[in-house]
Amino acid sequence: MENKCSCSFCGNLTFGGLRIHGELICPACEGRLAQLQIEDEDYKDWLGHLRSMWLKWMKPEHPGF
Ligand SMILES: [Zn+2]
């Protein structure tokens, strides 16, 4: 049985969703990301979320990111 987890982006509790390196992306956020455009007002917010996730995934032994 699958546990309910909170989305790494919106914080909503969700079943399933997309899992990347232990982070969970709910279907709503996944769909939003897929349609994200550079000219969108909230583009930078989403980019900031993604960036913080990327930084978490970066291994210390690869400092030359
Ligand atoms: Zn979400």
N, CA, C, O and the ligand as a Tripos MOL2 file, in Angstrom:
@<TRIPOS>MOLECULE
protein
  261   259    66     0     0
PROTEIN
NO_CHARGES

@<TRIPOS>ATOM
      1 N           0.8440   -1.2050    0.0000 N.3       1 MET1
      2 CA          0.0000    0.0000    0.0000 C.3       1 MET1
      3 C           0.8820    1.2580    0.0000 C.2       1 MET1
      4 O           1.8880    1.3370    0.7050 O.2       1 MET1
      5 N           0.4840    2.1970   -0.7820 N.am      2 GLU2
      6 CA          1.3000    3.3850   -0.9530 C.3       2 GLU2
      7 C           0.9550    4.4400    0.0920 C.2       2 GLU2
      8 O          -0.2160    4.6800    0.3870 O.2       2 GLU2
      9 N           1.9660    5.0490    0.6350 N.am      3 ASN3
     10 CA          1.7400    6.1020    1.6170 C.3       3 ASN3
     11 C           1.4080    7.4130    0.9280 C.2       3 ASN3
     12 O           1.8200    7.6680   -0.2040 O.2       3 ASN3
     13 N           0.6500    8.2390    1.6430 N.am      4 LYS4
     14 CA          0.3710    9.5730    1.1410 C.3       4 LYS4
     15 C           1.5620   10.4570    1.4830 C.2       4 LYS4
     16 O           2.0060   10.4920    2.6310 O.2       4 LYS4
     17 N           2.0770   11.1710    0.4880 N.am      5 CYS5
     18 CA          3.2140   12.0460    0.7250 C.3       5 CYS5
     19 C           2.8660   13.4490    0.2450 C.2       5 CYS5
     20 O           1.9700   13.6340   -0.5780 O.2       5 CYS5
     21 N           3.5860   14.4310    0.7700 N.am      6 SER6
     22 CA          3.3140   15.7980    0.3480 C.3       6 SER6
     23 C           4.2050   16.1760   -0.8270 C.2       6 SER6
     24 O           5.3850   15.8320   -0.8790 O.2       6 SER6
     25 N           3.6090   16.8860   -1.7550 N.am      7 CYS7
     26 CA          4.2990   17.3200   -2.9600 C.3       7 CYS7
     27 C           5.4240   18.2920   -2.6020 C.2       7 CYS7
     28 O           5.2410   19.1590   -1.7470 O.2       7 CYS7
     29 N           6.5680   18.1560   -3.2380 N.am      8 SER8
     30 CA          7.7160   19.0130   -2.9460 C.3       8 SER8
     31 C           7.4850   20.4420   -3.4310 C.2       8 SER8
     32 O           8.1710   21.3650   -2.9920 O.2       8 SER8
     33 N           6.5290   20.6250   -4.3280 N.am      9 PHE9
     34 CA          6.2760   21.9440   -4.8780 C.3       9 PHE9
     35 C           5.1470   22.6530   -4.1560 C.2       9 PHE9
     36 O           5.3510   23.7390   -3.6150 O.2       9 PHE9
     37 N           3.9650   22.0640   -4.1370 N.am     10 CYS10
     38 CA          2.7960   22.7480   -3.5750 C.3      10 CYS10
     39 C           2.4910   22.2930   -2.1590 C.2      10 CYS10
     40 O           1.7240   22.9540   -1.4580 O.2      10 CYS10
     41 N           3.0720   21.1750   -1.7150 N.am     11 GLY11
     42 CA          2.8540   20.7130   -0.3540 C.3      11 GLY11
     43 C           1.5730   19.9270   -0.1610 C.2      11 GLY11
     44 O           1.2930   19.4570    0.9420 O.2      11 GLY11
     45 N           0.7920   19.7810   -1.2210 N.am     12 ASN12
     46 CA         -0.4410   19.0030   -1.1200 C.3      12 ASN12
     47 C          -0.1370   17.5260   -0.9290 C.2      12 ASN12
     48 O           0.8010   16.9890   -1.5170 O.2      12 ASN12
     49 N          -0.9520   16.8720   -0.0910 N.am     13 LEU13
     50 CA         -0.7910   15.4350    0.0770 C.3      13 LEU13
     51 C          -1.3130   14.7360   -1.1610 C.2      13 LEU13
     52 O          -2.3820   15.0710   -1.6710 O.2      13 LEU13
     53 N          -0.5580   13.7650   -1.6410 N.am     14 THR14
     54 CA         -0.9520   13.0880   -2.8580 C.3      14 THR14
     55 C          -0.5320   11.6250   -2.8350 C.2      14 THR14
     56 O           0.4800   11.2650   -2.2360 O.2      14 THR14
     57 N          -1.3090   10.8050   -3.4840 N.am     15 PHE15
     58 CA         -0.9160    9.4160   -3.7060 C.3      15 PHE15
     59 C          -0.1420    9.3440   -5.0090 C.2      15 PHE15
     60 O          -0.4440   10.0710   -5.9550 O.2      15 PHE15
     61 N           0.8410    8.4810   -5.0630 N.am     16 GLY16
     62 CA          1.5650    8.3000   -6.3060 C.3      16 GLY16
     63 C           2.3120    9.5610   -6.6790 C.2      16 GLY16
     64 O           3.0930   10.0810   -5.8820 O.2      16 GLY16
     65 N           2.0850   10.0550   -7.8770 N.am     17 GLY17
     66 CA          2.8180   11.2140   -8.3350 C.3      17 GLY17
     67 C           4.1710   10.7990   -8.8560 C.2      17 GLY17
     68 O           4.5120    9.6170   -8.8810 O.2      17 GLY17
     69 N           4.9370   11.7890   -9.2720 N.am     18 LEU18
     70 CA          6.2350   11.5330   -9.8690 C.3      18 LEU18
     71 C           7.3090   11.6470   -8.7980 C.2      18 LEU18
     72 O           7.3820   12.6480   -8.0850 O.2      18 LEU18
     73 N           8.1420   10.6160   -8.6890 N.am     19 ARG19
     74 CA          9.2110   10.6470   -7.6940 C.3      19 ARG19
     75 C          10.5590   10.8010   -8.3730 C.2      19 ARG19
     76 O          10.9330   10.0020   -9.2310 O.2      19 ARG19
     77 N          11.2900   11.8480   -7.9750 N.am     20 ILE20
     78 CA         12.6390   12.0520   -8.4940 C.3      20 ILE20
     79 C          13.5800   12.2330   -7.3180 C.2      20 ILE20
     80 O          13.4630   13.2060   -6.5730 O.2      20 ILE20
     81 N          14.5020   11.3150   -7.1470 N.am     21 HIS21
     82 CA         15.4990   11.4040   -6.0770 C.3      21 HIS21
     83 C          14.8620   11.6790   -4.7300 C.2      21 HIS21
     84 O          15.3760   12.4810   -3.9500 O.2      21 HIS21
     85 N          13.7440   11.0200   -4.4490 N.am     22 GLY22
     86 CA         13.1180   11.1730   -3.1410 C.3      22 GLY22
     87 C          12.1810   12.3610   -3.0310 C.2      22 GLY22
     88 O          11.4810   12.5070   -2.0290 O.2      22 GLY22
     89 N          12.1560   13.2200   -4.0590 N.am     23 GLU23
     90 CA         11.2120   14.3280   -4.0470 C.3      23 GLU23
     91 C           9.9510   13.8890   -4.7650 C.2      23 GLU23
     92 O          10.0100   13.1150   -5.7200 O.2      23 GLU23
     93 N           8.8240   14.3770   -4.3110 N.am     24 LEU24
     94 CA          7.5620   13.9890   -4.9280 C.3      24 LEU24
     95 C           6.9360   15.1650   -5.6500 C.2      24 LEU24
     96 O           6.8570   16.2720   -5.1160 O.2      24 LEU24
     97 N           6.4950   14.9130   -6.8650 N.am     25 ILE25
     98 CA          5.7990   15.9390   -7.6300 C.3      25 ILE25
     99 C           4.4010   15.4240   -7.9150 C.2      25 ILE25
    100 O           4.2460   14.3940   -8.5710 O.2      25 ILE25
    101 N           3.3770   16.1220   -7.4320 N.am     26 CYS26
    102 CA          2.0060   15.6720   -7.6180 C.3      26 CYS26
    103 C           1.6000   15.8660   -9.0800 C.2      26 CYS26
    104 O           2.2090   16.6680   -9.7890 O.2      26 CYS26
    105 N           0.5830   15.1450   -9.5340 N.am     27 PRO27
    106 CA          0.1630   15.2450  -10.9410 C.3      27 PRO27
    107 C          -0.1530   16.6700  -11.3650 C.2      27 PRO27
    108 O           0.1010   17.0460  -12.5090 O.2      27 PRO27
    109 N          -0.7030   17.4620  -10.4590 N.am     28 ALA28
    110 CA         -1.0520   18.8500  -10.8040 C.3      28 ALA28
    111 C           0.2020   19.6590  -11.1030 C.2      28 ALA28
    112 O           0.2550   20.3930  -12.0900 O.2      28 ALA28
    113 N           1.2100   19.5210  -10.2450 N.am     29 CYS29
    114 CA          2.4480   20.2700  -10.4540 C.3      29 CYS29
    115 C           3.2060   19.7300  -11.6580 C.2      29 CYS29
    116 O           3.8370   20.4910  -12.3910 O.2      29 CYS29
    117 N           3.1450   18.4290  -11.8590 N.am     30 GLU30
    118 CA          3.8150   17.8310  -13.0050 C.3      30 GLU30
    119 C           3.2420   18.4040  -14.2970 C.2      30 GLU30
    120 O           3.9760   18.7340  -15.2280 O.2      30 GLU30
    121 N           1.9020   18.5150  -14.3340 N.am     31 GLY31
    122 CA          1.2490   19.0710  -15.5120 C.3      31 GLY31
    123 C           1.5910   20.5380  -15.7020 C.2      31 GLY31
    124 O           1.7680   21.0110  -16.8250 O.2      31 GLY31
    125 N           1.6830   21.2630  -14.5650 N.am     32 ARG32
    126 CA          2.0120   22.6890  -14.6330 C.3      32 ARG32
    127 C           3.4280   22.8830  -15.1730 C.2      32 ARG32
    128 O           3.6760   23.7490  -16.0130 O.2      32 ARG32
    129 N           4.3470   22.0600  -14.6730 N.am     33 LEU33
    130 CA          5.7450   22.1570  -15.1100 C.3      33 LEU33
    131 C           5.8630   21.8660  -16.5960 C.2      33 LEU33
    132 O           6.6460   22.4900  -17.3120 O.2      33 LEU33
    133 N           5.0530   20.8900  -17.0490 N.am     34 ALA34
    134 CA          5.1310   20.4940  -18.4520 C.3      34 ALA34
    135 C           4.6820   21.6290  -19.3640 C.2      34 ALA34
    136 O           5.0940   21.7070  -20.5210 O.2      34 ALA34
    137 N           3.8280   22.5160  -18.8300 N.am     35 GLN35
    138 CA          3.2990   23.6120  -19.6520 C.3      35 GLN35
    139 C           3.9510   24.9410  -19.3450 C.2      35 GLN35
    140 O           3.5520   25.9770  -19.8760 O.2      35 GLN35
    141 N           4.9560   24.9070  -18.4850 N.am     36 LEU36
    142 CA          5.5850   26.1520  -18.0410 C.3      36 LEU36
    143 C           6.2660   26.8750  -19.2010 C.2      36 LEU36
    144 O           7.0060   26.2670  -19.9750 O.2      36 LEU36
    145 N           6.0090   28.1690  -19.3130 N.am     37 GLN37
    146 CA          6.6200   28.9850  -20.3510 C.3      37 GLN37
    147 C           7.4940   30.0540  -19.7030 C.2      37 GLN37
    148 O           7.2000   30.5270  -18.6050 O.2      37 GLN37
    149 N           8.5630   30.4270  -20.3860 N.am     38 ILE38
    150 CA          9.4850   31.4220  -19.8390 C.3      38 ILE38
    151 C           8.7630   32.7360  -19.5480 C.2      38 ILE38
    152 O           9.1020   33.4410  -18.5970 O.2      38 ILE38
    153 N           7.7710   33.0570  -20.3670 N.am     39 GLU39
    154 CA          7.0760   34.3410  -20.1790 C.3      39 GLU39
    155 C           6.0070   34.2890  -19.0940 C.2      39 GLU39
    156 O           5.3700   35.3010  -18.8020 O.2      39 GLU39
    157 N           5.8030   33.0990  -18.4840 N.am     40 ASP40
    158 CA          4.8170   32.9970  -17.4180 C.3      40 ASP40
    159 C           5.2620   33.7990  -16.2000 C.2      40 ASP40
    160 O           6.4490   33.8670  -15.8810 O.2      40 ASP40
    161 N           4.2740   34.4110  -15.5210 N.am     41 GLU41
    162 CA          4.5860   35.2360  -14.3530 C.3      41 GLU41
    163 C           5.2580   34.4360  -13.2490 C.2      41 GLU41
    164 O           6.1430   34.9370  -12.5550 O.2      41 GLU41
    165 N           4.8270   33.1810  -13.0920 N.am     42 ASP42
    166 CA          5.3600   32.3770  -11.9900 C.3      42 ASP42
    167 C           6.5180   31.4900  -12.4290 C.2      42 ASP42
    168 O           6.9290   30.5820  -11.7060 O.2      42 ASP42
    169 N           7.0410   31.7660  -13.6240 N.am     43 TYR43
    170 CA          8.1400   30.9440  -14.1450 C.3      43 TYR43
    171 C           9.3210   30.9280  -13.1800 C.2      43 TYR43
    172 O           9.9030   29.8780  -12.9090 O.2      43 TYR43
    173 N           9.6680   32.1220  -12.6590 N.am     44 LYS44
    174 CA         10.8320   32.2090  -11.7630 C.3      44 LYS44
    175 C          10.5860   31.4600  -10.4610 C.2      44 LYS44
    176 O          11.5160   30.8950   -9.8860 O.2      44 LYS44
    177 N           9.3340   31.4500   -9.9880 N.am     45 ASP45
    178 CA          9.0130   30.7090   -8.7670 C.3      45 ASP45
    179 C           9.2650   29.2240   -8.9740 C.2      45 ASP45
    180 O           9.8780   28.5560   -8.1420 O.2      45 ASP45
    181 N           8.7760   28.7250  -10.1070 N.am     46 TRP46
    182 CA          8.9630   27.3050  -10.4120 C.3      46 TRP46
    183 C          10.4370   26.9890  -10.5920 C.2      46 TRP46
    184 O          10.9290   25.9510  -10.1500 O.2      46 TRP46
    185 N          11.1250   27.9020  -11.2480 N.am     47 LEU47
    186 CA         12.5560   27.7070  -11.4760 C.3      47 LEU47
    187 C          13.2890   27.6530  -10.1320 C.2      47 LEU47
    188 O          14.2100   26.8570   -9.9450 O.2      47 LEU47
    189 N          12.8630   28.5150   -9.1980 N.am     48 GLY48
    190 CA         13.4760   28.5200   -7.8820 C.3      48 GLY48
    191 C          13.2500   27.2000   -7.1610 C.2      48 GLY48
    192 O          14.1530   26.6690   -6.5140 O.2      48 GLY48
    193 N          12.0210   26.6720   -7.2800 N.am     49 HIS49
    194 CA         11.7220   25.3710   -6.6770 C.3      49 HIS49
    195 C          12.6270   24.2960   -7.2600 C.2      49 HIS49
    196 O          13.2320   23.5080   -6.5340 O.2      49 HIS49
    197 N          12.7050   24.2810   -8.5700 N.am     50 LEU50
    198 CA         13.5190   23.2670   -9.2490 C.3      50 LEU50
    199 C          14.9830   23.3970   -8.8600 C.2      50 LEU50
    200 O          15.6780   22.4040   -8.6420 O.2      50 LEU50
    201 N          15.4410   24.6540   -8.7760 N.am     51 ARG51
    202 CA         16.8380   24.8980   -8.4390 C.3      51 ARG51
    203 C          17.1760   24.3530   -7.0680 C.2      51 ARG51
    204 O          18.2080   23.7090   -6.8800 O.2      51 ARG51
    205 N          16.2860   24.6170   -6.0950 N.am     52 SER52
    206 CA         16.5590   24.1490   -4.7370 C.3      52 SER52
    207 C          16.5730   22.6300   -4.6950 C.2      52 SER52
    208 O          17.3040   22.0280   -3.9080 O.2      52 SER52
    209 N          15.7480   22.0040   -5.5590 N.am     53 MET53
    210 CA         15.7510   20.5510   -5.6200 C.3      53 MET53
    211 C          17.0340   20.0480   -6.2590 C.2      53 MET53
    212 O          17.6380   19.0820   -5.7930 O.2      53 MET53
    213 N          17.4440   20.7140   -7.3320 N.am     54 TRP54
    214 CA         18.6880   20.3080   -8.0010 C.3      54 TRP54
    215 C          19.8610   20.3900   -7.0300 C.2      54 TRP54
    216 O          20.6960   19.4880   -6.9590 O.2      54 TRP54
    217 N          19.9050   21.5110   -6.2730 N.am     55 LEU55
    218 CA         21.0210   21.7140   -5.3460 C.3      55 LEU55
    219 C          21.0560   20.6050   -4.3110 C.2      55 LEU55
    220 O          22.1280   20.1730   -3.8870 O.2      55 LEU55
    221 N          19.8570   20.1380   -3.8970 N.am     56 LYS56
    222 CA         19.7980   19.0510   -2.9170 C.3      56 LYS56
    223 C          20.3780   17.7730   -3.5170 C.2      56 LYS56
    224 O          21.0120   16.9710   -2.8310 O.2      56 LYS56
    225 N          20.1420   17.6080   -4.8190 N.am     57 TRP57
    226 CA         20.5810   16.3700   -5.4730 C.3      57 TRP57
    227 C          22.0670   16.3730   -5.7840 C.2      57 TRP57
    228 O          22.6790   15.3210   -5.9690 O.2      57 TRP57
    229 N          22.6490   17.5910   -5.8400 N.am     58 MET58
    230 CA         24.0580   17.6840   -6.1810 C.3      58 MET58
    231 C          24.8920   16.9780   -5.1190 C.2      58 MET58
    232 O          24.7130   17.1940   -3.9210 O.2      58 MET58
    233 N          25.7840   16.1510   -5.5730 N.am     59 LYS59
    234 CA         26.6610   15.4510   -4.6310 C.3      59 LYS59
    235 C          27.8500   16.3570   -4.3030 C.2      59 LYS59
    236 O          28.3540   17.0650   -5.1750 O.2      59 LYS59
    237 N          28.2970   16.3330   -3.0390 N.am     60 PRO60
    238 CA         29.4420   17.1640   -2.6300 C.3      60 PRO60
    239 C          30.6940   16.8510   -3.4450 C.2      60 PRO60
    240 O          31.5620   17.7080   -3.6070 O.2      60 PRO60
    241 N          30.7870   15.6210   -3.9600 N.am     61 GLU61
    242 CA         32.0040   15.2690   -4.7090 C.3      61 GLU61
    243 C          31.9720   15.8160   -6.1280 C.2      61 GLU61
    244 O          32.9030   15.6010   -6.9040 O.2      61 GLU61
    245 N          30.8810   16.5340   -6.4720 N.am     62 HIS62
    246 CA         30.8120   17.1740   -7.7850 C.3      62 HIS62
    247 C          30.5810   18.6810   -7.6090 C.2      62 HIS62
    248 O          29.5150   19.1930   -7.9510 O.2      62 HIS62
    249 N          31.5820   19.3830   -7.0750 N.am     63 PRO63
    250 CA         31.4000   20.8070   -6.7640 C.3      63 PRO63
    251 C          31.4050   21.6870   -7.9970 C.2      63 PRO63
    252 O          31.0500   22.8620   -7.9040 O.2      63 PRO63
    253 N          31.7860   21.1700   -9.1290 N.am     64 GLY64
    254 CA         31.9230   21.9960  -10.3170 C.3      64 GLY64
    255 C          30.6370   22.1450  -11.1120 C.2      64 GLY64
    256 O          30.6840   22.3090  -12.3320 O.2      64 GLY64
    257 N          29.5210   22.0920  -10.4650 N.am     65 PHE65
    258 CA         28.2100   22.2060  -11.1150 C.3      65 PHE65
    259 C          28.1160   23.4220  -12.0160 C.2      65 PHE65
    260 O          27.0760   23.6540  -12.6320 O.2      65 PHE65
    261 ZN          2.1020   19.7100   -6.2110 Zn       66 ZN66
@<TRIPOS>BOND
     1     1     2 1
     2     2     3 1
     3     3     4 2
     4     3     5 am
     5     5     6 1
     6     6     7 1
     7     7     8 2
     8     7     9 am
     9     9    10 1
    10    10    11 1
    11    11    12 2
    12    11    13 am
    13    13    14 1
    14    14    15 1
    15    15    16 2
    16    15    17 am
    17    17    18 1
    18    18    19 1
    19    19    20 2
    20    19    21 am
    21    21    22 1
    22    22    23 1
    23    23    24 2
    24    23    25 am
    25    25    26 1
    26    26    27 1
    27    27    28 2
    28    27    29 am
    29    29    30 1
    30    30    31 1
    31    31    32 2
    32    31    33 am
    33    33    34 1
    34    34    35 1
    35    35    36 2
    36    35    37 am
    37    37    38 1
    38    38    39 1
    39    39    40 2
    40    39    41 am
    41    41    42 1
    42    42    43 1
    43    43    44 2
    44    43    45 am
    45    45    46 1
    46    46    47 1
    47    47    48 2
    48    47    49 am
    49    49    50 1
    50    50    51 1
    51    51    52 2
    52    51    53 am
    53    53    54 1
    54    54    55 1
    55    55    56 2
    56    55    57 am
    57    57    58 1
    58    58    59 1
    59    59    60 2
    60    59    61 am
    61    61    62 1
    62    62    63 1
    63    63    64 2
    64    63    65 am
    65    65    66 1
    66    66    67 1
    67    67    68 2
    68    67    69 am
    69    69    70 1
    70    70    71 1
    71    71    72 2
    72    71    73 am
    73    73    74 1
    74    74    75 1
    75    75    76 2
    76    75    77 am
    77    77    78 1
    78    78    79 1
    79    79    80 2
    80    79    81 am
    81    81    82 1
    82    82    83 1
    83    83    84 2
    84    83    85 am
    85    85    86 1
    86    86    87 1
    87    87    88 2
    88    87    89 am
    89    89    90 1
    90    90    91 1
    91    91    92 2
    92    91    93 am
    93    93    94 1
    94    94    95 1
    95    95    96 2
    96    95    97 am
    97    97    98 1
    98    98    99 1
    99    99   100 2
   100    99   101 am
   101   101   102 1
   102   102   103 1
   103   103   104 2
   104   103   105 am
   105   105   106 1
   106   106   107 1
   107   107   108 2
   108   107   109 am
   109   109   110 1
   110   110   111 1
   111   111   112 2
   112   111   113 am
   113   113   114 1
   114   114   115 1
   115   115   116 2
   116   115   117 am
   117   117   118 1
   118   118   119 1
   119   119   120 2
   120   119   121 am
   121   121   122 1
   122   122   123 1
   123   123   124 2
   124   123   125 am
   125   125   126 1
   126   126   127 1
   127   127   128 2
   128   127   129 am
   129   129   130 1
   130   130   131 1
   131   131   132 2
   132   131   133 am
   133   133   134 1
   134   134   135 1
   135   135   136 2
   136   135   137 am
   137   137   138 1
   138   138   139 1
   139   139   140 2
   140   139   141 am
   141   141   142 1
   142   142   143 1
   143   143   144 2
   144   143   145 am
   145   145   146 1
   146   146   147 1
   147   147   148 2
   148   147   149 am
   149   149   150 1
   150   150   151 1
   151   151   152 2
   152   151   153 am
   153   153   154 1
   154   154   155 1
   155   155   156 2
   156   155   157 am
   157   157   158 1
   158   158   159 1
   159   159   160 2
   160   159   161 am
   161   161   162 1
   162   162   163 1
   163   163   164 2
   164   163   165 am
   165   165   166 1
   166   166   167 1
   167   167   168 2
   168   167   169 am
   169   169   170 1
   170   170   171 1
   171   171   172 2
   172   171   173 am
   173   173   174 1
   174   174   175 1
   175   175   176 2
   176   175   177 am
   177   177   178 1
   178   178   179 1
   179   179   180 2
   180   179   181 am
   181   181   182 1
   182   182   183 1
   183   183   184 2
   184   183   185 am
   185   185   186 1
   186   186   187 1
   187   187   188 2
   188   187   189 am
   189   189   190 1
   190   190   191 1
   191   191   192 2
   192   191   193 am
   193   193   194 1
   194   194   195 1
   195   195   196 2
   196   195   197 am
   197   197   198 1
   198   198   199 1
   199   199   200 2
   200   199   201 am
   201   201   202 1
   202   202   203 1
   203   203   204 2
   204   203   205 am
   205   205   206 1
   206   206   207 1
   207   207   208 2
   208   207   209 am
   209   209   210 1
   210   210   211 1
   211   211   212 2
   212   211   213 am
   213   213   214 1
   214   214   215 1
   215   215   216 2
   216   215   217 am
   217   217   218 1
   218   218   219 1
   219   219   220 2
   220   219   221 am
   221   221   222 1
   222   222   223 1
   223   223   224 2
   224   223   225 am
   225   225   226 1
   226   226   227 1
   227   227   228 2
   228   227   229 am
   229   229   230 1
   230   230   231 1
   231   231   232 2
   232   231   233 am
   233   233   234 1
   234   234   235 1
   235   235   236 2
   236   235   237 am
   237   237   238 1
   238   238   239 1
   239   239   240 2
   240   239   241 am
   241   241   242 1
   242   242   243 1
   243   243   244 2
   244   243   245 am
   245   245   246 1
   246   246   247 1
   247   247   248 2
   248   247   249 am
   249   249   250 1
   250   250   251 1
   251   251   252 2
   252   251   253 am
   253   253   254 1
   254   254   255 1
   255   255   256 2
   256   255   257 am
   257   257   258 1
   258   258   259 1
   259   259   260 2
@<TRIPOS>SUBSTRUCTURE
     1 MET1         2 RESIDUE 1 A MET
     2 GLU2         6 RESIDUE 1 A GLU
     3 ASN3        10 RESIDUE 1 A ASN
     4 LYS4        14 RESIDUE 1 A LYS
     5 CYS5        18 RESIDUE 1 A CYS
     6 SER6        22 RESIDUE 1 A SER
     7 CYS7        26 RESIDUE 1 A CYS
     8 SER8        30 RESIDUE 1 A SER
     9 PHE9        34 RESIDUE 1 A PHE
    10 CYS10       38 RESIDUE 1 A CYS
    11 GLY11       42 RESIDUE 1 A GLY
    12 ASN12       46 RESIDUE 1 A ASN
    13 LEU13       50 RESIDUE 1 A LEU
    14 THR14       54 RESIDUE 1 A THR
    15 PHE15       58 RESIDUE 1 A PHE
    16 GLY16       62 RESIDUE 1 A GLY
    17 GLY17       66 RESIDUE 1 A GLY
    18 LEU18       70 RESIDUE 1 A LEU
    19 ARG19       74 RESIDUE 1 A ARG
    20 ILE20       78 RESIDUE 1 A ILE
    21 HIS21       82 RESIDUE 1 A HIS
    22 GLY22       86 RESIDUE 1 A GLY
    23 GLU23       90 RESIDUE 1 A GLU
    24 LEU24       94 RESIDUE 1 A LEU
    25 ILE25       98 RESIDUE 1 A ILE
    26 CYS26      102 RESIDUE 1 A CYS
    27 PRO27      106 RESIDUE 1 A PRO
    28 ALA28      110 RESIDUE 1 A ALA
    29 CYS29      114 RESIDUE 1 A CYS
    30 GLU30      118 RESIDUE 1 A GLU
    31 GLY31      122 RESIDUE 1 A GLY
    32 ARG32      126 RESIDUE 1 A ARG
    33 LEU33      130 RESIDUE 1 A LEU
    34 ALA34      134 RESIDUE 1 A ALA
    35 GLN35      138 RESIDUE 1 A GLN
    36 LEU36      142 RESIDUE 1 A LEU
    37 GLN37      146 RESIDUE 1 A GLN
    38 ILE38      150 RESIDUE 1 A ILE
    39 GLU39      154 RESIDUE 1 A GLU
    40 ASP40      158 RESIDUE 1 A ASP
    41 GLU41      162 RESIDUE 1 A GLU
    42 ASP42      166 RESIDUE 1 A ASP
    43 TYR43      170 RESIDUE 1 A TYR
    44 LYS44      174 RESIDUE 1 A LYS
    45 ASP45      178 RESIDUE 1 A ASP
    46 TRP46      182 RESIDUE 1 A TRP
    47 LEU47      186 RESIDUE 1 A LEU
    48 GLY48      190 RESIDUE 1 A GLY
    49 HIS49      194 RESIDUE 1 A HIS
    50 LEU50      198 RESIDUE 1 A LEU
    51 ARG51      202 RESIDUE 1 A ARG
    52 SER52      206 RESIDUE 1 A SER
    53 MET53      210 RESIDUE 1 A MET
    54 TRP54      214 RESIDUE 1 A TRP
    55 LEU55      218 RESIDUE 1 A LEU
    56 LYS56      222 RESIDUE 1 A LYS
    57 TRP57      226 RESIDUE 1 A TRP
    58 MET58      230 RESIDUE 1 A MET
    59 LYS59      234 RESIDUE 1 A LYS
    60 PRO60      238 RESIDUE 1 A PRO
    61 GLU61      242 RESIDUE 1 A GLU
    62 HIS62      246 RESIDUE 1 A HIS
    63 PRO63      250 RESIDUE 1 A PRO
    64 GLY64      254 RESIDUE 1 A GLY
    65 PHE65      258 RESIDUE 1 A PHE
    66 ZN66       261 GROUP 0 **** ****
